[in-house]
Amino acid sequence: MLIFCNFAVVQFFNKTIMKNKENIIRWLILVCCVLVTMPLVAQEHKTLREWGFPTGIFETGKFNAITDVPGVTVGHVTCIEGDSIRTGVTAIVPHQGNIFRNKVPAAIYVGNGFGKLAGVTQVRELGNIETPVILTNTLSVAAGMEGAIRYTLMQPGCERENSVNAVVGETNDGRLNKIRQMYITPEMVIDAINNAHGGPVEQGNVGAGTGTICFGFKGGIGTSSRVLPESLGGYTIGVLVQTNYGGILEIDGVQVGQKLQKHDFIDHVRKTENVDGSCMMVVITDAPLDSRNLERVSKRAMMGMAKTGGIASNGSGDYVIALSVTPENLINDKAKTLTTTVLANSQMSPIFAATIEATAEALWNSLFMAESMTGRDGYHVDALPVQQVLEMLSHSHGH
C-alpha cells in the first residue's frame, strides 16, 4: 500500500488543465515519464554483497533474507503522502499456521531500553510469542497493537479469546515524518500482515523504514541470512532490521564514518550530529532452540550492531526479538504437556557466529538500499554515498 502525492505534478496540472489539448497531452506525457523512471531508479540499488563485497564466512540463503527461513513471510505498508508523511508498517509472520494457537518459542534482549516495545513482559514470562511481529513508528505502537490483535481475533479458533499479547516494536521517524499526526491505522497493520510473502524482501525506504535515519544517512529496512553447513547442523538464521540509530559507521572493518567526516561527536560544540535513535532487530531460525538459548542468540545480534559502529546510546531503543520456528517445537496452547527437542549448549557457537554475520549485513543493507528523502518541514537526508564507500572498501580490501 503506497500513498504518494507529487505536488509539483499537481501544480503543473492545475496551471494547464483544460486550456487546450496540447497542454493536456504534455501533462500526460510528464506523468508517464515520472512513473516510468521511478522503477528504473530503484533498480540501481544493490546490497553490499551484490556490489561484490560478501562479508562473513557462512553462505547466505537463496534470497539473503529472513524469508530464507522456511515459513517466514514479510509484508510492508509504505505511507508517503504530501511533504510530511514518511512512515509505514512492516509485519514479520513467523509461520503460516494460527500463531496464537501454535505459539513460537521466543526471547527478547534489550540492548538499550529507550523505546516502546509492546508485549515484552509476557514474552519474558512465558518464552513465546502469539502474534506476527509488527514494526512501525514510535507514536503508532498503539495502532500496531490494535491491528495485530484484530488480526488474531479474526483467525479461526480465536472466536472466544479475550487476551492477546501483540509484539510491536518501533523507531522514531519524527524528523522526516509528521509523527504527531499518527497516520498509521490498525487496518494498515492488518494489510501488512495479509500482504506478507516469502521470497525477496523489499529493503530501504519501505514499511517501517520509510522515514528512518541511520548514522546521519537515510536508513530503513534491511535483511540478510546465513545457512550453516550440514556438518554444523544445516540450520538457517535470518535477520530483519529497522535502522534509526547512530554511532561511528564501520562497514566490513572500514572506518567509513571517519573517512566521510560524518559521525556522532564529530563536532561536540556545534552538535551537528544526533547520536540518539533506535534499532529493531528480528532474528528467526529453524534451529530447535528454547527461549533460554534464544535469549543468548539475541545478545549476539547486538554484537552484529557493534560491528557497524552502533553504540546503543542513552536515547536509543535497541531491541532484539529472537524466534525459533522449528515446526515440532511450536507450542500448542491446548496441550497439557510439551515434548520438545532442543540443541545442546555446546552446539550454539555456530548459530551465534551466523547471527552476528547476518545482523551486521542486514544493517549495512538497510543503508545501501535506501534512497535520499525530503520530508517534514523540508528536512532532507542524503542516502549513503555508495560509490565513495565502494572505493573505500576496494582500497581497503585490495580490489
N, C-alpha and C positions, 0 to 999 in steps of 0.2 A: 504494500500500500504506500504510494508516494504522492504527497500533496505538494505541488510545486506551482509557484506563480512568478513569472518573469515580468517585472513591471516595465522594463524597457520595451518589451514587445507590446505590452498593453498600451503604453503611452503612444507608441508609433501607430498602433491600430486606431486609437481614438482620434488622432490627427487626420488620418486618411480615409477613415471608413465612409463609404457611401459618396465620396467626392466623385470618383469615376472608376470605371472598370480597371483602368491601368494601375491605379494605386492599390486596388483590392488584390490584383494579381501579384503585385510586388510584395504586398504583405504576406500573402500565402507562401510565396517563394521563400521569404525570410524565415517564416515559421518552420517550413520544411527543412531548411538548411540547419536551423538550430537543432531540430530533432534528429537529423542525420548525423551531425558532427558530434553530438553528446556521447553516443556509444563508442565512437572512434577514439575519443579522448580517454575514456575509461579503459579501453583495451590496451593502452600504453603502459598501464601499471603492472608491475611484476613484483612477486615476493622476492625476498633476499635470495632464496635458493634458485628461483627462476632466473635471477641475474647472474648465476654462476658461482654463488658463494654458499655451498652447503655447510652447515655447522653441526658439530657433534659427531659421534662415532656410529650411531644407530641409524638404520634405514627408516624412512617415513612410510606411512601408509599410502595407498593409491592416490588419495586426494590431498595428502598432507594437511589433514583437517580433523577436527574432533569427530566428524561423521565417519571416519575410518573405523571407529569402534562400532561393532555390529549393533544395529537397532537404534543408534543415536541419530536424531534429526535436529535441524536448526531452522528457525523462522525469524524473519525480520519484518518490522513495520517501520518505515522511514518517513519522517514528517519534516518536509521543507516547505514552508509557506511564507510568502512575502519576504520582508527583510529581517524578520526577527524570530521565526520559529525554525529551530535547528535541533531536532530531538528525535526520539524513537524508542522502540522496544525490540529486544532480542529474546527469543524463547529457546531454551535448550531442553529437548524432550529425551529423557534417558532410555526409554524403551517404549515399544508400540502397544503394550497392553494397558490395562487400567492401573495407573501408577498408584492410586490410592489403595486399591485392593491388593496390589503386589508392590509393596514399598521397596525402596532401593537403599541398601547399606550406604551410609554417608558419614562424612565428618566435615567440620568447618574449622579453619585455623585463622586467627586474627593476627595479621602482621602489625597493623596499627588500627585502632578502633574508632577513628574519627569518621564514622559512617553510619548508615541506616540499613543494616542487613536484617530484613524481617525473617522470622522463623528460626533464628539461630539457637535459641534456648531449647526448643523441642528436639532439634537435630542433635544437640549435645546430650540431651537426656536419654533419648531413645535410640540414637545411632542410625537413623534413616530419614529419607525424605519421602513425601507422598504427593508431590505436585511437580510439574515441569519447573525448571529454574528460570526465573524471569529477571532480566536486566533492563534498567531504564534510568531516568534521571532522578535526582535527589527528592524533588517535590512530587514525584509521581509514584512513589513506592506504594501509597495507598491504592492508587488505581491499578498498579501491578498486582497487589494482593487481591483486590476485588475481582479482577479478570481471571486470575488463576483459581480463585475459589469458585467463581461461577462456572468456569470450565469443568472443574472437578465435580461439582454438584450435578452437572448435566450428564455425566457419564453413567452408563447402565450399571446398576448395582450400588449407586450412591444416592438413591432417592430418599433415604431416611437419615442421611448423615447431617449432624449439627455442628461438627467441628472439623475444620480443615487447616492444616499448617502450611500456608503458602510461603515458599522461599523466594524472596525478591531482593536483589542487590541493586546498587546504584552508584553512579558517579555524578558530580555536579557539572552540568554543561551550561551554567548560567552566564558565562562570558559571551558565548556565541548565540545562546538560546534565551528567549524571554521566558525564563523558567517559572516565574511567578504566575504566568498565565495558566500553568498546569494543564497543558494541552492534551496530554495523554489520557485516553479513556479506557475503561475496562474492556470495551468492545475491540479496541486496537490490540490489547493484550491477547484476547481470545483469537483474533485474526492471526497474530504472530504464531500462536500455538498451532492453529489449524493449518497454517501455510508451511509449517516446518517440513523439511525434506532432507533426504540424505544426499550424498554426492558432494560436489564442490560447494563451499560456503562463501558467500559474499563477504568481503572484508573492506576495511577502511571506513568511509563515511556512510555507514548503513546502520539501521537499527539503533541500538542503544549507544553506538559510537558516532552517531551523526554529528553531534556538536562538541565532541571532547577534544582536549588538548594534551599533548604529551611531550615533555622536555622542551616546551615552548613552540613545538611544531604541531601540526594537525595530527591528532591521534585518531582512535577509532576501534573497530573490531578487528581482532587478529586471531588466527588459529594455526595449529600445527599438530603433528602426530609423530609417534615413534612405534616401530614394531620390533620387539625383541627377537633375536634368532631363536630357533627351536631349542637349541641347547640351553637357553635361559628361560624357556617356558613358552616362547612364541606369542606372548601377550601384546596387546595394543594399548597404548596410552595416548589419549587425545586431550588437547587443551584449547579452550576458547577464552579470550580475554577482552575486556573493555578498558581501554587505556586513557587515563586522565591524570597522570601523575608526573612528578618532577624529579630532578636529580642532575647528574652529570652523564650524559648519554655515552654509552660504550656499545659498539657493535662488533661482535666477534673479536673482542680484545683490543679494538682500535678506539682511541680516545677521541671520538667524533665531536662530542660537545666542546672539548677544549680546543680542538683544531678549528672548529667553526666559530669559536669565541661566543658561544650561545649556550649558557647553562646557568643553573641556580648558583647564587652567591657571586656571580662574576663581578658585580659592582654593588657592594652592600650599602654604599652611600646613596646611589640613585634608586636602588631596589628595582632594577629593570626587569628582573625575572620573578616569577611566582613559584616558590618551592612547593607549595601545598597542592593537593589534588587527591585523586583516588585511583585505585585499580581493582577491578574484579577479575578473578581467575577461576575458571571452572575446569577441573581435571576429571576425566572419566576413563575408566579402564575396564577391560573384560577379565582382568586377573581376579581370582577369587579372594577378595580382601574383606575383613570385617572393619567396623568403624574405628577400632583402635589403630590398625595399620593404615587405614585411610587418613587418619589424622597425621600420621608420620609422613605419608605421601604429600599431604597438603603443605606441610612445613617445607618440603623440598621445593615446591613451587615458588616460595619466597626466595629461595636461593637462585632460581631462574631469574626472578625480577632483579636481584642484586647484580647478576651478570650484565644487565642492560644499563646499570648505573643508577637504578632507582634507590631511594634512601628511606622510604616509608617515613616521611616527615611528620611533624607534630600534627598538622592539619590534613593528613591523608588517610583515607579509609581504604586499607589494603586487606582484602579478604580472599581466602581460597576455599572453594567448595569442592570436595573430592567425593566421587561416587564409584561404586563397583557394580557393573550391570551383568555379572555372571548369572545366566538365567536360573540355574538351580539354587542360587542363594537369594533370590528375590524373596521378600518376606510376605507371605500370605497372612493378611491381618486376621483371618478367621482361625488360623492354626493354633492349637494349644501348645504344641512343642515344635521346635525347629531343628532340623538336621542340616548342617552346612559343612562344606569343605573349604578350608582357607589355607593360604600359603603360610608356611613357617616363617618366622622372623629371619632365618638365615637366607631366605630366598628373596628378600626385599631389596637388596642393594641395586640390582639392575633396574628395577622399577623406579627407584629413587633417581638414578642417573638419567633414565629416559624422561622422567618428569621434568627435571631441570632443563634438559635439552629442549623439549617441546615447549615449555613455558617461555624460555628466552626467545625461541624462534617465533612463537606466536606474538609476543610483544613487539619484536622487530617488524614482523609482517604488518602489524597494525599501522606502523609509521610508513612503510614502503607502499602500502596500498591506499593510503589516504590522499585526498586532494586538498589544495588550498581552499579556504572558505571565508566568506564575509557574512557576518550575522548581525546580531542586535547592536543598535547604535553605530553601525558601520564598522564594528570591530572586525579586524582581519587577522587571520592566522595562516601563515605560509605552510605548505607541505614541506616535508623533509627534502632538502636539495639532493635528490638521489644521485645525480651524475657526479657531484662533488664527493659524496660519500663513497660511491663506487671507485673513484680514483684513489681515495684514501685506502680502501680495502685492497685494491690491486697493488698499490705501492707496498703496503704492509706485508701482503702475502706473496709478493714476488710474481704476480701475474703479468 
